[in-house]
Amino acid sequence: MLATKIGLVDMTGTIDTQTMAAAAAALNIQVTRDLPQFWPVNATVSYIANKHHIPQGVWPVQIVKTLPPGEGGFHMTRHNQPYAKVIATPGSDEWTVDAAHEIIEMLVDPNGNRLQTSNAIQIVGNDVKDAVGRFEYLVEACDPCEADPYTYQIDGIRVSDFITPHFYDPGPTAGVRFSFTGAIQRPRQILPGGYISFINVQTSEVQQILWVDPNSPPQLRNLGPANGGSLRLHVEIHTHELVRKSRKGPSQETVAERHAYRRKLDQAAEARAALYV
């Protein structure tokens, strides 16, 4: 299998080279150690210091100051090659999680159109449960578990959790992981702060269950018919701004709780990952 080359590029000029190099090294560990345990990918991540010179064949992940309204992180060149843009907010390390998110999803589904058929789901109270029927799920490997509490660390750098192919299994199986950290505990579970998108074959429209606010129930959203292009681009146009706004302004108490929970997940994930080194 030919290796895919990912390049991390600072377009802002505000992130020091040591931080960029450390982030690229951690992301490289994630895509060479963690991701291939579950997804058939062969890739490397490196830091590209010169933003004006991206080597041929590299899929860039650009760290930017802002994105226009309605523009998500996933993009395609005119030659249908994927690249990503990630916002770096001053004083926040959120961008390393977002970069991991974009890299993983580009590697698992480079064209943003991969569908996986599995049991349908529905909102039941404050949770999402299986329903009668079948949906065609857009394979977005980080969306169901993308919220901050479910991240983990590699050499001090925060990265995104991601689902495994077992996420689409008909039912739970003992000893099976549905996300890398184990935060997702059953097939098709959506964690607070996450979402999942799918084709409802009865209506031929893209739908989504979005759990932006952990303090409120999930919501079912109709995103309309697919436009014939990338399904992931179609979803991001309708979703990215909502998710980005939901990340602003958590209380100090909430942040402390997230950090405490994240440390527990880090310890568990690092212990599991060590078994595969």
Beta strands, then each sheet from edge to edge (+ up, - down):
strand 1: 4-10
strand 2: 43-48
strand 3: 58-64
strand 4: 74-76
strand 5: 82-87
strand 6: 115-124
strand 7: 127-138
strand 8: 152-154
strand 9: 157-159
strand 10: 195-200
strand 11: 205-210
strand 12: 219-224
sheet 1: 2+ 1+ 3+ 5+ 4-
sheet 2: 6+ 7- 10+ 11- 12+
sheet 3: 8+ 9-
end
